[in-house]
Every structure is written in C-alpha cells, then in structure tokens.
Amino acid sequence: MGRIVVEVMPKPEILDPQGKAVAAGLPRLGFDQFTAVRQGRRFELSVDGPVTRAHLEAAEQAARTLLSNPIIEDVVAVRADEPEGASA
C-alpha cells in the first residue's frame, strides 16, 4: 500500500497564534535556538499499490480543492511517502 503526504501551511501574511504560543514556550523548556514557529497541517492519503503519477496529480487536486483553504493556506508539499528502508 502506498501513501501520499500533503502538507498545508498558513500563508505568510496570516496570523498563526498556535505557532506563536509554541515559539513562546520553547525557550522556557531550554530550546533557545529557534527564532520562529509556524504550525501547519499534514494529511496522509493511502492508495492500493505503489504511488503513481496519477495518484499524485489527484492528491494535488484534492489538496487544492478540499484539504486546504486557498484564501488563507498554501499547499507546500504533495509527495509519495516511502517506508523506511525502501529505495527507489
């Protein structure tokens, strides 16, 4: 079974209160090397058999029409997710 990963992020001009909250909490936990955080969403779509170009094209269309809100979000990645140890 193949899997496609779709990643969606808020557009840069959109406020990200969750990202700001995480960014504020990191230094309190000793993680002071990070200067900013943006929080997005990840979708995993499963298909029968290996992921094909047609699957990726359908996932791209689904990402732009259903999985994201194009007014406030960008689709930043649509890719096949290979299991660990698999090589192409």
ABEGO torsion letter per residue (X at the ends): XBBBBBBBBBBAABBBAAAAAAAAAAAAAGBAABABBBBBBBBBBBBBEBBBAAAAAAAAAAAAAAABBAAABBBABBBBBBBBGBBX
